[in-house]
């Protein structure tokens, strides 16, 4: 079998198929393995898992389903959700048994922590650090992201105000220890190596090969052809493809992922007659505009997570007003950015800015800017909210009023306008050193600063419709013989929703696990 793409979904499909004795080749268009998984936070959203039970944390499939049903907004069948809740914990057990990946639960609340069935601790699992030293050459083969130091997500979160242990960082860098998504990708690549999976880098799969009515291989951009009894599309979404990006709508969306997700798998699936679903949806994130960074020769865009939740910042729209609870999860807050003003026939809120004062800037990181450094040039700064508004093209009186109102409420410890900081999810990224509400703080210390916030996407979540086994389906519901898909290349199981941190990788790896198992069963029974 041939798998196009070396992200977590493709790697797990390869490992499980190879463990069953299937000859497996993984094609990767870039020179580095790991895909978007390797530059991600690496967490998995897995309910009712053995990892939770080891830690003495209660959960149940019934509670997970009760929680997921409103998350998917009625767009996903119950049987599909049941399959995920049943299979995801099984996938996690397989990973720990057959690879070097190890996981532990963290106290990251579900994104809708006040909903029935939600939990505050345990469904989000983090990766234990992975040592690459026992695997010569592995470190050099892997993609790594510049935004994550070699700390687990939990370590990074707990040290965000005190600073990391520099000696630990130096030791891990010297020893080639990887964390978060890079650790997960490394464990999967090492497992694939041990199982005899062949990796071919610099091989951009672009065309399906058909024989006698079934998919029988892939052709690469450079003309190389790989024959196969089955092909698995696991080569990411289409957020970097300007043509396919039109599916996401007319509001520009900034990709927050490696620049290799250009819709190759989508076009290949379409050539096979695949039905499509959720093409207007993505794993949305608010992103910072104007930060001059690059990755792989393309702009590196930082998404805005903790800064929105910390005391002393607000988000304002083109009316110079707050318009949302800034501490709500990053997926849903971005959906608000797409709202449309019917009377004005224009976006209801865009352009949008994160606004904060000098106390905030010198207390917390803002994107890549450290509080110990001078204010970066990509911030707009002014001595007063009114002058800041003039620099941004906003109404000075309105921004002054907005800042004063929020500051007064912050001093009182409440947010009657949008209820920021009232749920455990909101408070996760707050500052626990602040008495009362850890998400609220006044904006009074000049100068005042702003940076533009735009809609971004960690990846797209639309694509070919698949069965629970990963078979690509046509509009009539029939499987395309020999073609499978998993990960962001295919339509996601959570519909328009996002249940919690790890809600991207959890389904991706679960789908890869299901594909690998289905191929092992199907191809072991089929004649060569």
N, C-alpha and C positions, 0 to 999 in steps of 0.2 A: 504494500500500500504506500501511497505518497501523501504526505501532509504538507500543505502550503502554509507556512507561517510557523514561527518558533516562539510565540507567546505562551502563556500558561496553559491555555486550552489545547493548543496543538501539541505541546510537549507532553501533557498528561495523556492525551489520546495516543500519542506515539508510545509512551512508556507502557500503558496498559495493553496495547496491541502486541508490542514486542514481548512483554512478559508472558503472553499466551503463545509465543512462538512464531508470530508473523514477521516476515521481512518488511522492514519499515524504513522509509527515507523521509527526512524532513528538509524541505526547501526553504531557505531564508533569503529574501531579496537583498538585505544589507550584509555587511561583513561581520556583524555582531549578533549573537543569539539572545533571545529573551523578550523581544517585542516590547509592547507597552507594559507588560507585567514587570519587566526588569527595572523600569523607572517609576513604578507606582509605589504607593504605601504598603502594598503587599498583603493587606488584611483581607480576611474572608468572612462573609456574613453567613454563619452556619448555625441554625437553631438545633437545640436538643442533641448536642454532640457528646461524644465520649470525652472530649477535651473539657467541656463544661462539667460533666459528671466527676471527672478526676479532681476538679477544684471544688466539688461540693456545691455547685450552682444548680438550682432547680430550673427546669424548663420542660416543655412538652410539645409534641407535634400539634396538639389541639390549640394551645396558646399561640404557636407560630402561625397556624392557619387563620386563627381569629384576627391576628394582627395583619397578615398579608392581604386578606380580602379587601379591606379599604385602601391599602397601599396601591393595589393594582387597579383601583377605581372601576371594578366590574368588567374589565377588558380581557381578563385571563380566566380560562375555565378552571373549575375547582380541581379537576383531575391533574392539570398541569402543575398547579401549586402543590398538590399532594405528592406528585412525583418529585418535586424539588425537595420538599421537607423530608421525604423518605430517603432520597438518594444522596443529598449533600453530606449528611453525617457519615454515610457509608464511604463516600469519596474521601473524606478527611481521614478515616481509619486506613484506607488503602494507601494514602500518601505516607502516613507515619509507618506503615508496615513495609512498604516497598521502596521508599526513597529516604534520603537523609533529612527531609523536611520535618521539623518539629514545631508544635504550636502551643500557645498558652492564651487563655482568655484575658481580656482587658476590660476595664470598667468604662467602656464606651457605650453610652446608652443608644438604643434604637432611635432612629431619626424622629419618630413620632412617639416620644417616650411617655406621653400621657394617654395614649390610646389603649383600649383593651387588648390584652395579649402581649404588650410590649414588655421588654426587660431592660434594666439599666446596666447589667454586667453579663458578659459571657458569650453572647451570640457573635460578637466580633472577636476573631482570634488573630493574634499577631504571630510572626515568625521568630523562632529562636535564631540567634546569630548562626551563620553557616560558615564553617572553616573550609577554605578552598585549598589550603596547603596540601592535604592528602591527595589532591587531584591535579597533578602538574599540567599547566597550560590552560586550566579551566578559567581562571580569572581573566586572562587575556581574550578569551573568546566571547565574553559576556558584555552585553550592553549595560551601562550604568548611568543613572541620572545625576546631574550636578546638584540637585536641590536637597538630597538626603545624605547627611553624614552617616558614618557606620554605627548608628544607634538603632535599636528597635523603636518602633513607633511609640511604644509605652515609655521607653527611656527618654526619648526626645520630648514627649509631652510633659513628663515630670521634671525635666531640667530646663524648661523654657524660660523660667524667670531667674534661675541661679546660674545658668550656663552649663554646658556639658563638661564631663570629666575629660579634660584634654589629654591626660595620660592614657585613659582608656581608648580615646579616639586614635591616638598615635599608635598604640599597641595593635589595635584592630587593623589599621591601615598597613602597618608593617607586616602583619601576619596574613593579610589577605582575607580578613573576616568580612563577610557581607551580611547585610541586614535588610529588612523590609522586602520589597518586591524583588530586589536583586538576590536575596537569600533564597527566595522561593524558586526563581528561575535557575539559580545555580544547582539547587538540589534536584530539580527536574532534569536538567541537562546531564548532570553526573549520573543519575539513574538511567537515562537513555543510553549514555555511553556504555554503562555496565551491561545493559541489555542488548547491545549490538545495533542500536539505531544508527543509521548513517545520516550525517548532516552535510548539506551542500549549501554553502553561503554564496552570496553574489548570484543567486538564482531566483530571478523574479518570475514567478509563475503568472502567466497572463491568459493562456488559452487552454480550454479543455479539449482533449482528444476523445473522439467517439468511435466505437467499433461495434457493429451489429446491435445498434440501439442502446448501448450503455456507455457510460464514461469509462474509458480505458487508459487514461493517463493525462498528463499535462505537458504543455509546451511553454518554454520560458522565453522571455523577451529576446534573448540572444540566440534563439533557435534550438537550444538543447531540448530534447524530448525525454520524458520519463514515463515509461509504461507502468501500469498498475492495475491490480484487480479492483481497487477502490481509491478514490481521491477524497481527501478531507480538506475543506476550505477552512483555514484558521488564520487567515492573513489580515485580520483587523478590519476596522470600519472604513468610512469614506470621508472623514472630517477634513482631510487635507486635499481633497479633490474639488477644484472649483466647480466643475460641471455637476458632479453628484451632490455637492454641497447645496445646490439649489433645492434639493428635497427638504432641507431644514427650514426653508422659508426665505423671505426677502430681507430680514434683519441679519446683518453680517454676524457670523459666529467665529470666534477665534479658537483654533485647535490648541488643546493643552495636552499634547502627546508627541511621540516621535514622528517626524515628518515622512514616515513610510506608509501611513494608513491612507492610501489614495484610491480605495475602492476597487482594487484588482479582483478581490473575491466576489464582490457584488456583480461586476460585469461578467465574470465567469459563470456565476449562478444564473444570470439572466439568459446567457447563451444556451443554457440547458432547459429553459422554460420554467424556471422557478417562480413560484408565487412569492410576492413581497408583502411585508407587514411592518408597521411602525417606522416608515421611512422619514417621518418628520420629527423623530425623537432622538435624543442623545442623552448621555450622562452629563447633564448640565452643571456648569460651575461659573460663578462670577470671576472674571479675570481682570488683571491690572493691565491697562493700556500704557504703552510708552516706556516700559522698562527695557533698557537697551541690552538684552542678553541674546545669545545664540546657542543652538545645540544642533549638531549635525548639519551645519550650514544654513539653518533656518531659524526664524525667531523663536526664542524660548519664552513662553508666556507663563507667568505665575498665577495660580488661582488663589482666590481670596477666601481664607477659611477663618483662622483665629482672630484676625484683625477686626472683623465685623462684630465679634462677640465681647471684646475686651472693653473695659470702662474707659470712656473718653473719646469714642469714635461714633459717628453716625453715617448713614448713607442718605444722600439727598438727590432728588431728581431735577428735571429741567425747571420745575416750579420752585426750586430751592426748599422743598419740604421733604420730610421723612415720608416714606410710603409703605414701609414693611417692617416687621420685626427683623432686625439685622442679624440676629443670632439663630434664625431658622436654618435648617440644613441647606447646604450649598446648592443642591439640585433644585429644590422648590423655590428658593429665593431667585434663582435665575429664571425660572418660568415666569415670574412676575415681571421681569425685564421685557418680556415680549408683549405685554399688555398694550392694547390699541385704544387711542382716544378717538371715538367715532365723530364727535363734534369738530375736533381740530384736524381730523384725518391725518394723524401722525402718531408715532409711538406715545403712549401715555406717560412714560417716565424717562426714556432715554433722551439726552445723555444723562448719566448718573455718576456721582462722585462719592468716594469715601472722604469724609471731612474729619479732621482731628486737630488737637492743639499740640503745643510744643512739649507739654508734660507727657502726653501719649507718645510722641515721636521719640523722646529720650527714655522711655520706659519699655517699649515693646518693639519687636521687629515689624517692619512693614515691607512685605515682599522680601527681597534680598538685602534691604537696608537695615543695618544694625543700629540700635539706639546709641551705641558708643561713637558712631560716625557722624560727620556733618550731614545736614539735610541734603539728599541727592538732588541733582538737577532736574530729575523727572517729576519732582513734586512742584505744585503751584503753591506759593506761600505769600502771606500778606499779614500785616500787623493787626488787622481786625477782621471779623466775619464779613463786614460790609465791603472792605477792600478786596477780600478774597472773592466775594461774589462778583465784583466788577471784573476781576481778572478771569473769572470763569464764564462771564456773560450771563450771570444770574441776577435776580432782583436783590439788591443789597438789603433792603428793609426786610424782605421775606426770609433771607438766610439768617440775618441777625435775630429775628423773631424765633426761627426754628431752633437755633443754637441756645438761645436764652430759655426757651420752653423746656427743651430736653435737659439742660443743666439744672433747672429748678426741680424737675421731677427726679433727676439723679440724686440730688441732695436729699430728697425725701425718701429715696430708696425704692421707687416704683416707676413703672412706665404705663400709665393709663391709656396711652395712645395705641401701643402695639404689644404690650405685655412681655417685653424683652426680659429674659432672665427668670421666667416663671416656671420653666420646666427643667428637668435634669439634663436634657439634651442641650438646652441653651447654656446652662451653667458649666458644662464640660469644658468649654473653651474660655470661660470667664477667668478672672483673677481671684483665687481664693483668699488672697491677702486683703482684699477689700471687704470691709464689714458689710453685712446686709446682702444686697444684691451684687454678685461678683461681675455682672455684665454692665453695670451702670456707673458712669462717672461724668462729672461736669467738664465742659470745654471752656476754660477761662484763661489759660496761660498762652500769651502770644509768643511767637507768631502762630498763625493758624495755617493749616496745610490741607491740600486736596490732591487726590489722584483719581483719574477716570476709571470707572468700572464698566466692563462690557460683557455681553454674554459669551461664555466659552464652553468648550466641550472636552471632557476627558476622552471621549470616544463616542461614536454613534451606536445606537442600539436597535436600528432597523436593518432589515435585509431579508434573505430568503426564509420562508417559513420552514420549520423542521418538525419532525416527529420527536417524541421524547428520547428516541434512540439517535437523533441527529440526522436522520435521512432528510435530504432536501425534497420538498414536496412541490408539486405543480398546483395550478389553480383548481384542478379537479380533486386534489387530495392524494394523488398517486405519487409514490416515491420515484425520484429520478434514479434509475439503476446505476449503482456504483458511485453515487455522489452524496457526501455528508458535509455538514458545516457545524462549527461551534465557536463560541466567543463572540466578539463584537461584529463579526462579519454577518451574523444571523440575527433574526428577530429575538429580542430578549424576553425572558420568562416573567419579568416584573412589570411588563407593560410600560405605562408612563411614569411609574413610581420608582422609589429608591428606599428600601426598608432600613438601611443602616450602613455604617462604614464597612466596606468589603462587599457591598451589594453589587459591584461589578464583577470582581474576581470570583466570588462564590458561585454564581451561575455559570461563568465561563468555564471554570475548572470542573464543575459538576457536569456540564455538557460535554466537555472533553473526555471525562471519565465514562460517561454513557456511550459516547461514540466508540471509544476504544473497546469497551465490552461488547458492543453490538457487532463490531467488525471481527473481533476474535471469534464470536459465535458463528457469524454468517460465513466468514471465509474459511473457517476450519471445516465446514460442512460442504463447501463448494469445490467442484473440480478445478484443477489448475487450468 
